[in-house]
Amino acid sequence: MNIIISNSSMEPIYEQIIRQIKTMIMEKKLLGGTMLPSVRSLSKDLKISALTVKKAYDQLEEQGFIVTVHGKGSFVAEGNQNIMQEAQQKEVEEKLEDAIRTGRSCGMKKEEIRDLFEMILEEE
């Protein structure tokens, strides 16, 4: 599993791990049932604390992306396509809300924000 940690990033290391594993799952680079590296193995590969990896795995499990079987390891959750789509949609909604708040704080009117949104959509 190819996870890249940036020590210069403002994003905490455990969140970098979470984001990258979620992306691999959503892009189907990690399929349901795939075994993830052990906490100890991944921490050794990334040269970080095992507690950091454990925190990332715990949060991924809470969010339904992975399941941990005691004594066997952590695996990508099976059949969680709806969960993943919901998570992606929630992330997009949050980013749009942030953009709208930023626009309003700059004094933009609703119509100006909508026009800008439409213009950006048309550029793709």
C-alpha positions as a Markdown table, in Angstrom:
| # | Residue | x | y | z |
|---|---|---|---|---|
| 1 | Met | 0.0 | 0.0 | 0.0 |
| 2 | Asn | 1.5 | 3.3 | -1.1 |
| 3 | Ile | 0.9 | 6.0 | 1.6 |
| 4 | Ile | 2.9 | 9.1 | 1.5 |
| 5 | Ile | 3.3 | 11.2 | 4.6 |
| 6 | Ser | 4.1 | 14.8 | 4.5 |
| 7 | Asn | 5.8 | 16.1 | 7.6 |
| 8 | Ser | 5.5 | 19.7 | 6.4 |
| 9 | Ser | 1.7 | 19.4 | 6.0 |
| 10 | Met | -0.6 | 21.2 | 8.5 |
| 11 | Glu | -2.8 | 18.0 | 8.3 |
| 12 | Pro | -2.1 | 15.6 | 11.1 |
| 13 | Ile | -0.4 | 12.4 | 10.1 |
| 14 | Tyr | -3.3 | 10.1 | 11.1 |
| 15 | Glu | -5.7 | 12.3 | 8.9 |
| 16 | Gln | -3.3 | 11.9 | 6.0 |
| 17 | Ile | -3.5 | 8.1 | 6.4 |
| 18 | Ile | -7.3 | 8.2 | 6.7 |
| 19 | Arg | -7.6 | 10.4 | 3.6 |
| 20 | Gln | -5.3 | 8.3 | 1.5 |
| 21 | Ile | -6.9 | 5.0 | 2.5 |
| 22 | Lys | -10.4 | 6.4 | 1.9 |
| 23 | Thr | -9.3 | 7.6 | -1.6 |
| 24 | Met | -7.9 | 4.1 | -2.4 |
| 25 | Ile | -11.1 | 2.5 | -1.4 |
| 26 | Met | -13.3 | 5.0 | -3.3 |
| 27 | Glu | -11.2 | 4.7 | -6.4 |
| 28 | Lys | -11.4 | 0.9 | -6.0 |
| 29 | Lys | -7.7 | 0.5 | -5.7 |
| 30 | Leu | -8.5 | -1.3 | -2.4 |
| 31 | Leu | -11.4 | -3.7 | -2.8 |
| 32 | Gly | -13.7 | -5.1 | -0.2 |
| 33 | Gly | -12.1 | -7.9 | 1.8 |
| 34 | Thr | -8.5 | -6.7 | 1.1 |
| 35 | Met | -6.3 | -7.0 | 4.1 |
| 36 | Leu | -4.6 | -3.9 | 5.2 |
| 37 | Pro | -1.1 | -3.9 | 6.6 |
| 38 | Ser | -0.9 | -4.5 | 10.3 |
| 39 | Val | -0.6 | -1.4 | 12.6 |
| 40 | Arg | 2.9 | -2.4 | 13.5 |
| 41 | Ser | 3.9 | -3.0 | 9.9 |
| 42 | Leu | 2.5 | 0.2 | 8.5 |
| 43 | Ser | 4.0 | 2.3 | 11.3 |
| 44 | Lys | 7.4 | 0.7 | 10.6 |
| 45 | Asp | 7.1 | 1.3 | 6.8 |
| 46 | Leu | 6.1 | 5.0 | 7.4 |
| 47 | Lys | 8.5 | 5.5 | 10.3 |
| 48 | Ile | 5.8 | 6.8 | 12.6 |
| 49 | Ser | 4.2 | 5.8 | 15.9 |
| 50 | Ala | 2.0 | 2.7 | 15.9 |
| 51 | Leu | -0.5 | 4.7 | 18.0 |
| 52 | Thr | -0.9 | 7.1 | 15.0 |
| 53 | Val | -1.7 | 4.3 | 12.7 |
| 54 | Lys | -4.0 | 2.7 | 15.3 |
| 55 | Lys | -5.9 | 6.1 | 15.6 |
| 56 | Ala | -6.3 | 6.2 | 11.8 |
| 57 | Tyr | -7.5 | 2.6 | 11.6 |
| 58 | Asp | -10.0 | 3.2 | 14.5 |
| 59 | Gln | -11.5 | 6.2 | 12.8 |
| 60 | Leu | -11.7 | 4.3 | 9.4 |
| 61 | Glu | -13.5 | 1.5 | 11.3 |
| 62 | Glu | -15.9 | 4.0 | 13.0 |
| 63 | Gln | -16.7 | 5.5 | 9.6 |
| 64 | Gly | -17.4 | 2.0 | 8.1 |
| 65 | Phe | -14.5 | 1.9 | 5.7 |
| 66 | Ile | -12.7 | -1.0 | 7.3 |
| 67 | Val | -13.4 | -3.8 | 9.7 |
| 68 | Thr | -11.0 | -5.3 | 12.3 |
| 69 | Val | -11.1 | -8.9 | 13.2 |
| 70 | His | -9.3 | -9.6 | 16.5 |
| 71 | Gly | -6.3 | -11.7 | 15.9 |
| 72 | Lys | -6.6 | -11.6 | 12.1 |
| 73 | Gly | -6.2 | -8.0 | 11.1 |
| 74 | Ser | -8.0 | -5.1 | 9.4 |
| 75 | Phe | -9.8 | -5.5 | 6.1 |
| 76 | Val | -11.6 | -3.2 | 3.7 |
| 77 | Ala | -15.3 | -3.4 | 4.5 |
| 78 | Glu | -17.4 | -5.4 | 2.0 |
| 79 | Gly | -20.3 | -3.8 | 0.2 |
| 80 | Asn | -19.9 | -0.3 | 1.6 |
| 81 | Gln | -20.4 | 1.5 | -1.7 |
| 82 | Asn | -23.4 | 3.4 | -0.3 |
| 83 | Ile | -21.4 | 4.5 | 2.8 |
| 84 | Met | -18.5 | 5.6 | 0.5 |
| 85 | Gln | -20.9 | 7.6 | -1.8 |
| 86 | Glu | -22.5 | 9.2 | 1.2 |
| 87 | Ala | -19.1 | 10.2 | 2.6 |
| 88 | Gln | -18.1 | 11.7 | -0.7 |
| 89 | Gln | -21.3 | 13.6 | -1.0 |
| 90 | Lys | -20.9 | 14.9 | 2.6 |
| 91 | Glu | -17.4 | 16.1 | 1.8 |
| 92 | Val | -18.6 | 18.0 | -1.3 |
| 93 | Glu | -21.4 | 19.6 | 0.7 |
| 94 | Glu | -19.0 | 20.7 | 3.4 |
| 95 | Lys | -16.6 | 22.2 | 0.8 |
| 96 | Leu | -19.5 | 24.0 | -0.9 |
| 97 | Glu | -20.7 | 25.4 | 2.4 |
| 98 | Asp | -17.2 | 26.7 | 3.1 |
| 99 | Ala | -17.0 | 28.3 | -0.3 |
| 100 | Ile | -20.4 | 30.0 | 0.2 |
| 101 | Arg | -19.4 | 31.3 | 3.7 |
| 102 | Thr | -16.1 | 32.6 | 2.2 |
| 103 | Gly | -18.0 | 34.4 | -0.6 |
| 104 | Arg | -20.5 | 35.9 | 1.8 |
| 105 | Ser | -17.7 | 37.1 | 4.1 |
| 106 | Cys | -16.2 | 38.9 | 1.1 |
| 107 | Gly | -19.5 | 40.6 | 0.5 |
| 108 | Met | -20.7 | 38.6 | -2.5 |
| 109 | Lys | -24.4 | 38.4 | -3.0 |
| 110 | Lys | -26.3 | 35.1 | -3.5 |
| 111 | Glu | -26.6 | 35.7 | -7.3 |
| 112 | Glu | -22.9 | 36.4 | -7.6 |
| 113 | Ile | -22.0 | 33.2 | -5.9 |
| 114 | Arg | -24.5 | 31.3 | -8.0 |
| 115 | Asp | -23.1 | 32.9 | -11.2 |
| 116 | Leu | -19.5 | 32.0 | -10.2 |
| 117 | Phe | -20.6 | 28.4 | -9.4 |
| 118 | Glu | -22.3 | 28.1 | -12.8 |
| 119 | Met | -19.2 | 29.6 | -14.6 |
| 120 | Ile | -16.9 | 27.1 | -12.9 |
| 121 | Leu | -19.2 | 24.2 | -13.8 |
| 122 | Glu | -19.2 | 25.3 | -17.5 |
| 123 | Glu | -15.4 | 25.3 | -17.6 |
| 124 | Glu | -15.1 | 21.6 | -17.1 |
